[in-house]
Amino acid sequence: MELIKIDEALRSAASRIDITSAMYEEAVAHYQSVATYLDNRGLPVQIRPYGSILSGTPVRPLADDEDGYFDIDMAVIVSGADIGSSPEAIRSDVQSRLEESDRYKGMLTVDDMCITVEYVANGTQGGFRLDLASCVANPDCARALSCRTAPRYSKEATAIARRSGSWVESNPEGLGQWFLDINEGFAEAARRARKSTIAAGSPLYASVDPVPDQLYRSNLQCAVQIAKRSRDVYYLRADHDDRPGSFVLLILFGFIAEQLAPNSSIYDILASFVSNMREARTGALVSRSGMLGCSGEWSLENPVFGENVISGWTNSEAATFFRWVDSLGQDLENLLRGGFKASASLESMFGRKIGNTAYADLGMPAIAAATQVSPRKPWGLYD
């Protein structure tokens, strides 16, 4: 199978698991409305996205009808407060005002880390939830200033106020910006390709022109989205609850992308990920900064915050991760072979419905086999 055709099918499939332009614009309008409401209620805040919506790698949660909700992570940074403030008071200030609102009080669910506002999208597929973390700016955080990128991303560090009364220091916005900076070369290559497509008067013009620049994904962003969906499908079918967080994949792809040409194809980026992870498993990259290794514990540094993001991995969790990597590698090899092997691989990577469509994009008949999948909530502070 020709690589260019495979890449087109992978990009098309990635677009089907992405947030839509309409939903993105609606989400922006809603979180701006939350900020305005809080400001009008005497609590000036900045609301800034982090996680997958910031890095440009959101993936629709698995659902049989593919109408699952996106969880969109937002930092609600209370102006004029710092880590010397009471975390209980910061959290209460945000939560109590939202609970007083006739509009928001019926849309809220709360847990220790965040306040969730759930929306059903108007006229678009599925819906989304805004996960609002009550925060203070924390630019002097020692763990942000001690990492290998310090002080470049330390100004984005925050402390999240837990309902139970403690601070959680972190830097998810800095992590997203770190990835975007690495992605910029890939994004510029994508912009050039997009302009060439439009200039050539391609039939694709109608589909690419309305897409805002921030939603037009680079090959690197598409590769991360595909890896996340492949992970979700694999762990669901294997009935494992210990899947690696999306921020772990983001860090791994970021480190790998630093060594790749910006015009690398989606397929080549995914293949490089598989190759690097297989080398990591054999110990060839144990001494390489930022990659997986095992010297007493599994380790992967957060490039913007002084922490090992997989310090809690057990050998069993690591073994499952590497089995998924092998599965993804086999799927990529089967795409090159084409035929029914390719159809099974696309279903393995994307699930039945999107895999079926991606296979048709290759000019092949539809996939006949049916597979049931069900929703899973996305992972983690950095997701």
C-alpha positions as CSV (number, residue, x, y, z in Angstrom):
1,M,0.0,0.0,0.0
2,E,1.3,3.5,-0.9
3,L,2.4,5.5,2.1
4,I,0.8,8.7,0.8
5,K,-2.5,6.9,0.6
6,I,-2.1,5.5,4.1
7,D,-1.3,8.9,5.4
8,E,-4.4,10.4,3.8
9,A,-6.6,7.7,5.4
10,L,-4.9,8.2,8.8
11,R,-5.4,12.0,8.7
12,S,-9.1,11.5,7.7
13,A,-9.6,9.1,10.6
14,A,-7.9,11.5,13.0
15,S,-10.3,14.3,11.9
16,R,-13.2,12.0,12.9
17,I,-12.1,11.6,16.4
18,D,-11.2,15.3,16.8
19,I,-13.3,18.1,18.3
20,T,-15.3,19.9,15.6
21,S,-14.9,23.6,14.7
22,A,-18.4,24.3,15.9
23,M,-17.8,22.5,19.3
24,Y,-14.5,24.3,19.8
25,E,-16.0,27.7,19.2
26,E,-18.9,26.8,21.5
27,A,-16.5,25.7,24.2
28,V,-14.5,28.9,23.9
29,A,-17.7,31.0,24.2
30,H,-18.8,29.0,27.3
31,Y,-15.6,29.3,29.2
32,Q,-15.4,33.0,28.4
33,S,-19.0,33.3,29.8
34,V,-17.9,31.5,33.0
35,A,-15.0,34.0,33.4
36,T,-17.4,37.0,32.8
37,Y,-19.9,35.6,35.3
38,L,-17.3,35.1,38.0
39,D,-15.9,38.6,37.4
40,N,-19.4,40.1,37.6
41,R,-19.9,38.3,40.9
42,G,-16.8,40.0,42.3
43,L,-14.2,37.2,41.6
44,P,-11.9,38.3,38.8
45,V,-10.2,35.3,37.1
46,Q,-8.4,34.2,34.1
47,I,-9.6,31.0,32.5
48,R,-7.0,29.3,30.4
49,P,-7.1,25.9,28.6
50,Y,-4.6,23.1,29.3
51,G,-4.4,19.4,28.5
52,S,-5.3,18.0,25.1
53,I,-7.3,21.1,24.0
54,L,-4.2,23.3,24.4
55,S,-1.8,20.8,22.8
56,G,-4.2,20.3,19.9
57,T,-4.5,16.5,20.5
58,P,-8.1,16.0,21.8
59,V,-9.7,12.7,21.1
60,R,-13.4,11.9,21.3
61,P,-14.0,9.4,24.1
62,L,-14.9,5.9,22.9
63,A,-18.6,5.3,22.6
64,D,-20.5,2.9,20.4
65,D,-22.4,5.7,18.7
66,E,-19.3,8.0,18.8
67,D,-21.3,10.7,20.5
68,G,-19.2,10.7,23.7
69,Y,-18.4,13.9,25.6
70,F,-15.1,15.7,25.4
71,D,-13.6,16.7,28.7
72,I,-12.0,20.1,28.3
73,D,-9.5,21.1,31.0
74,M,-9.5,24.7,32.2
75,A,-7.4,26.5,34.8
76,V,-9.5,29.1,36.7
77,I,-6.7,31.3,38.0
78,V,-7.9,33.6,40.7
79,S,-6.4,37.1,40.3
80,G,-4.5,38.6,43.2
81,A,-4.1,35.3,45.1
82,D,-1.1,33.2,45.6
83,I,0.0,29.9,47.2
84,G,0.0,31.7,50.6
85,S,-3.8,31.9,50.3
86,S,-6.1,29.3,51.8
87,P,-6.8,26.5,49.3
88,E,-10.2,26.0,50.9
89,A,-11.1,29.6,50.5
90,I,-10.0,29.7,46.8
91,R,-11.9,26.6,45.9
92,S,-15.0,27.8,47.9
93,D,-14.9,31.2,46.2
94,V,-15.2,29.6,42.7
95,Q,-17.6,26.8,43.6
96,S,-20.0,28.8,45.7
97,R,-20.5,31.5,43.0
98,L,-21.2,28.9,40.4
99,E,-23.7,27.2,42.7
100,E,-25.5,30.5,43.2
101,S,-26.1,30.8,39.4
102,D,-29.5,29.8,38.1
103,R,-27.7,28.9,34.8
104,Y,-24.9,26.8,36.2
105,K,-26.1,25.2,39.4
106,G,-28.0,22.4,37.6
107,M,-25.0,21.7,35.3
108,L,-22.4,21.1,38.0
109,T,-20.7,18.1,39.4
110,V,-17.8,18.4,41.8
111,D,-14.9,16.3,43.0
112,D,-11.8,17.0,45.0
113,M,-9.8,18.4,42.1
114,C,-12.3,20.2,39.9
115,I,-15.7,21.6,39.2
116,T,-17.3,20.2,36.1
117,V,-19.8,22.1,34.0
118,E,-21.6,19.7,31.5
119,Y,-23.0,21.0,28.2
120,V,-24.9,19.3,25.5
121,A,-23.6,20.8,22.2
122,N,-26.2,22.8,20.2
123,G,-26.6,21.2,16.8
124,T,-23.2,19.4,16.9
125,Q,-22.3,15.8,17.5
126,G,-22.0,14.9,21.2
127,G,-21.2,17.4,23.8
128,F,-18.5,18.4,26.2
129,R,-17.7,19.1,29.9
130,L,-15.6,22.0,31.2
131,D,-13.4,20.6,34.0
132,L,-12.6,23.8,36.0
133,A,-9.5,23.6,38.3
134,S,-9.5,26.4,40.9
135,C,-5.9,27.7,40.8
136,V,-3.5,30.4,41.7
137,A,-0.5,31.4,39.6
138,N,2.7,29.9,41.0
139,P,5.7,31.1,38.8
140,D,8.2,30.7,41.7
141,C,7.5,27.0,42.1
142,A,10.8,25.2,42.8
143,R,9.8,22.1,40.8
144,A,9.1,24.2,37.8
145,L,12.3,26.1,38.1
146,S,14.4,22.9,38.6
147,C,13.5,21.1,35.4
148,R,15.5,21.0,32.2
149,T,13.5,23.7,30.5
150,A,13.6,26.2,33.4
151,P,12.9,29.0,33.4
152,R,11.3,29.0,30.0
153,Y,8.0,27.5,31.1
154,S,8.0,28.2,34.9
155,K,5.7,31.3,34.5
156,E,2.9,28.9,33.5
157,A,3.1,26.9,36.8
158,T,0.0,26.9,39.0
159,A,-1.2,25.5,42.3
160,I,-4.6,23.8,42.2
161,A,-6.8,24.2,45.3
162,R,-8.3,20.9,46.4
163,R,-11.7,20.8,48.0
164,S,-10.1,18.8,50.8
165,G,-7.9,21.7,51.7
166,S,-4.4,21.3,50.2
167,W,-2.5,22.6,47.2
168,V,-1.4,20.5,44.2
169,E,1.5,22.2,42.4
170,S,1.7,21.5,38.7
171,N,2.4,22.9,35.3
172,P,0.0,21.4,32.7
173,E,-0.1,24.7,30.7
174,G,3.6,24.7,30.5
175,L,3.6,21.2,29.3
176,G,1.2,22.0,26.5
177,Q,3.2,25.0,25.5
178,W,6.4,22.9,25.4
179,F,4.7,20.5,23.1
180,L,3.4,23.3,20.9
181,D,6.9,24.8,20.6
182,I,8.2,21.4,19.4
183,N,5.2,21.1,17.1
184,E,5.8,24.5,15.4
185,G,8.0,23.1,12.7
186,F,5.5,20.4,12.0
187,A,2.7,23.0,12.0
188,E,4.6,25.1,9.5
189,A,5.0,22.1,7.2
190,A,1.2,21.5,7.6
191,R,0.4,25.2,6.7
192,R,2.6,25.0,3.6
193,A,0.8,21.8,2.5
194,R,-2.6,23.3,3.2
195,K,-1.8,26.4,1.1
196,S,-0.5,24.2,-1.7
197,T,-3.7,22.2,-1.6
198,I,-5.8,25.3,-1.8
199,A,-3.7,26.9,-4.5
200,A,-3.9,23.8,-6.7
201,G,-7.7,24.1,-6.6
202,S,-8.0,20.6,-5.0
203,P,-11.5,19.2,-4.2
204,L,-10.3,19.2,-0.6
205,Y,-10.5,23.1,-0.6
206,A,-14.0,23.1,0.7
207,S,-13.1,20.8,3.6
208,V,-9.9,22.6,4.7
209,D,-10.8,26.2,4.2
210,P,-13.4,26.6,7.0
211,V,-11.1,24.9,9.6
212,P,-9.4,27.5,11.9
213,D,-5.7,27.4,12.0
214,Q,-5.6,26.3,15.6
215,L,-7.7,23.2,14.6
216,Y,-5.8,22.3,11.5
217,R,-3.5,19.6,12.9
218,S,0.1,18.9,12.1
219,N,1.2,15.4,11.3
220,L,2.7,15.2,14.8
221,Q,-0.6,16.2,16.4
222,C,-2.5,13.7,14.3
223,A,0.0,11.0,15.3
224,V,-0.6,11.7,19.0
225,Q,-4.4,11.6,18.4
226,I,-4.1,8.3,16.6
227,A,-1.9,6.8,19.4
228,K,-4.3,7.9,22.0
229,R,-7.3,6.3,20.2
230,S,-5.3,3.1,19.6
231,R,-4.4,3.0,23.3
232,D,-8.1,3.5,24.3
233,V,-9.3,0.7,22.0
234,Y,-6.5,-1.7,23.0
235,Y,-6.9,-1.2,26.8
236,L,-10.7,-1.5,26.5
237,R,-10.6,-4.7,24.6
238,A,-7.9,-6.1,26.9
239,D,-10.0,-5.1,29.9
240,H,-7.1,-3.2,31.5
241,D,-7.7,-0.2,33.7
242,D,-4.0,0.9,33.9
243,R,-3.6,2.7,30.6
244,P,-0.9,5.4,30.5
245,G,-2.2,9.0,30.8
246,S,-2.4,11.1,27.7
247,F,0.2,13.5,29.1
248,V,2.6,10.5,29.2
249,L,2.1,10.0,25.5
250,L,2.4,13.7,24.8
251,I,5.8,13.8,26.5
252,L,7.1,10.7,24.7
253,F,6.0,12.0,21.3
254,G,7.5,15.4,22.1
255,F,10.9,13.9,23.0
256,I,10.8,11.7,19.8
257,A,9.7,14.6,17.6
258,E,12.7,16.6,18.6
259,Q,14.8,14.1,16.6
260,L,12.5,14.0,13.5
261,A,12.3,16.1,10.3
262,P,9.3,18.5,10.4
263,N,7.9,17.1,7.2
264,S,7.7,13.5,8.6
265,S,4.6,11.7,7.7
266,I,2.0,10.6,10.2
267,Y,2.9,7.0,9.5
268,D,6.6,7.7,10.0
269,I,6.0,9.5,13.3
270,L,3.9,6.6,14.6
271,A,6.6,4.1,13.4
272,S,9.3,6.2,15.2
273,F,7.3,6.1,18.4
274,V,7.0,2.3,18.1
275,S,10.7,1.9,17.3
276,N,11.8,4.1,20.2
277,M,9.6,2.4,22.7
278,R,10.8,-1.0,21.6
279,E,14.4,0.2,22.1
280,A,13.4,1.6,25.5
281,R,12.1,-1.9,26.5
282,T,15.4,-3.5,25.7
283,G,17.3,-1.0,27.7
284,A,19.0,0.7,24.8
285,L,17.8,4.1,25.9
286,V,18.1,3.8,29.6
287,S,20.7,6.5,29.8
288,R,19.1,8.9,27.4
289,S,17.4,11.9,29.1
290,G,13.7,12.0,28.9
291,M,13.1,8.4,27.7
292,L,11.7,5.4,29.4
293,G,14.2,3.5,31.6
294,C,14.4,1.1,34.4
295,S,16.9,1.5,37.2
296,G,15.0,0.6,40.3
297,E,11.8,2.2,38.9
298,W,10.4,3.2,35.5
299,S,11.2,6.8,34.8
300,L,10.1,9.5,32.4
301,E,10.8,13.1,33.3
302,N,8.3,15.9,32.9
303,P,10.2,18.5,30.8
304,V,8.5,21.4,32.6
305,F,8.1,20.2,36.2
306,G,10.5,18.3,38.5
307,E,8.7,14.9,38.6
308,N,8.9,11.4,37.2
309,V,5.5,11.0,35.6
310,I,5.6,7.2,35.7
311,S,7.2,6.6,39.1
312,G,4.1,4.6,40.1
313,W,4.3,2.2,37.2
314,T,4.5,-1.5,38.2
315,N,6.3,-4.0,35.9
316,S,2.8,-5.3,35.1
317,E,1.7,-1.9,33.9
318,A,4.9,-1.5,31.9
319,A,4.4,-4.9,30.3
320,T,0.8,-4.0,29.2
321,F,2.1,-0.7,27.8
322,F,4.7,-2.5,25.7
323,R,2.2,-5.1,24.5
324,W,0.1,-2.2,23.2
325,V,3.2,-0.7,21.5
326,D,3.7,-4.1,19.8
327,S,0.1,-4.2,18.8
328,L,0.3,-0.7,17.3
329,G,3.5,-1.7,15.5
330,Q,1.8,-4.7,14.0
331,D,-1.1,-2.6,12.9
332,L,1.3,-0.2,11.1
333,E,3.0,-3.1,9.3
334,N,-0.3,-4.5,8.2
335,L,-1.3,-1.2,6.7
336,L,1.6,-1.5,4.3
337,R,0.4,-5.0,3.3
338,G,-3.1,-3.8,2.5
339,G,-6.1,-6.1,2.1
340,F,-7.9,-7.6,5.0
341,K,-4.9,-7.2,7.3
342,A,-5.2,-3.5,6.8
343,S,-8.9,-3.6,7.5
344,A,-8.3,-5.4,10.8
345,S,-5.5,-3.0,11.7
346,L,-7.7,0.1,11.1
347,E,-10.4,-1.4,13.3
348,S,-7.8,-2.2,15.9
349,M,-6.5,1.4,15.9
350,F,-9.8,3.3,15.7
351,G,-12.7,1.1,16.5
352,R,-15.2,-0.4,14.2
353,K,-17.0,2.7,12.8
354,I,-14.1,4.9,12.1
355,G,-11.9,2.0,11.1
356,N,-14.5,1.0,8.6
357,T,-14.6,4.5,7.1
358,A,-10.8,4.7,7.0
359,Y,-10.6,1.4,5.2
360,A,-13.1,2.8,2.6
361,D,-10.8,5.8,2.3
362,L,-8.1,3.5,1.0
363,G,-10.5,2.4,-1.8
364,M,-11.3,-0.8,-0.1
365,P,-14.7,-2.4,0.7
366,A,-16.2,-1.7,4.1
367,I,-15.2,-3.7,7.2
368,A,-17.9,-6.3,8.0
369,A,-17.0,-7.3,11.5
370,A,-18.8,-5.4,14.4
371,T,-17.1,-4.5,17.7
372,Q,-18.8,-3.0,20.7
373,V,-17.1,-0.2,22.6
374,S,-18.2,1.9,25.5
375,P,-17.3,5.2,27.0
376,R,-14.2,5.8,29.2
377,K,-13.5,9.0,31.0
378,P,-10.2,10.6,29.9
379,W,-7.2,10.5,32.2
380,G,-5.2,12.7,34.4
381,L,-4.3,16.2,35.4
382,Y,-2.3,16.7,32.2
383,D,-4.7,14.9,29.9
